[in-house]
Amino acid sequence: MAEVAEAETPARVTSTDVSALAMALDDEYRAEAMYEAVIALHGEVRPFSNIITAEQRHSQRVREEMDRLGIPHRADNPFLGEISAPSSLLEACEQGVQAETENIALYDEILPTIVDVQVKATLSDLQWASKERHLAAFQRCVDRGGEPGMGQGHNGRRGRQN
């Protein structure tokens, strides 16, 4: 996607910013698709039912940044229906831990390369949500042996959107 987007973007946008946004959108779409597959198989269980809406907000924020910078992108998630859910909730939660850990590592890799201050702030917020909210929620699920959560979650109560 980066090659196509670079040719059509304004001069102020760097190729590293284009690439970082494309990788971030792809990662957010994959997470949403995985969590949707879990919900389809296991029902509206926490933490998946909470975190999927956060992932949808994350991809929306990335698309808004791409729109602001004139970077073309897919509005629809190409991974929906393409990812299979594990047969047990414990396995699903373990995969959630792995997915969020990989998401955090992705942002660790791409954040230092970003030039645009607003893009960096947006992706830093998304990484924060993965580190402070999503990873912890999936780890609690693993610690409970895959039993779904019963709490209300944070739902953005601490001033930052998850």
C-alpha angles and dihedrals in degrees: 000000000000094000093053094043095049093060092053101041129096117264092251091067115087123218089239091057091049091049093045093051092047091051092046093050091048091050094048091049091051092051092049091050093049093049091046090053090052091051091048091054102035104025131241095330128159135274090024096053090055100039096048090065089050090052090051089052090048094054089046091054091049091049090050090054090048090049091049090053095041094246114151117232144163112270092196125066109247092196098060108117091008099088123072123219122230115255094241131050090228090059090045091052091047089052088048090055090049094046093049092045089052090046091054090048091050091055090046087057100044104035095073090054096054118107103181109085095211093050089050091050093049095049091043088056091051092049090049090054091051093048100040104031117014100041091047092049093051091045090053088052090052090047089054090054093251096309110147119251121253102196130100096250121220098287091192096302095142099064097261122089115239 
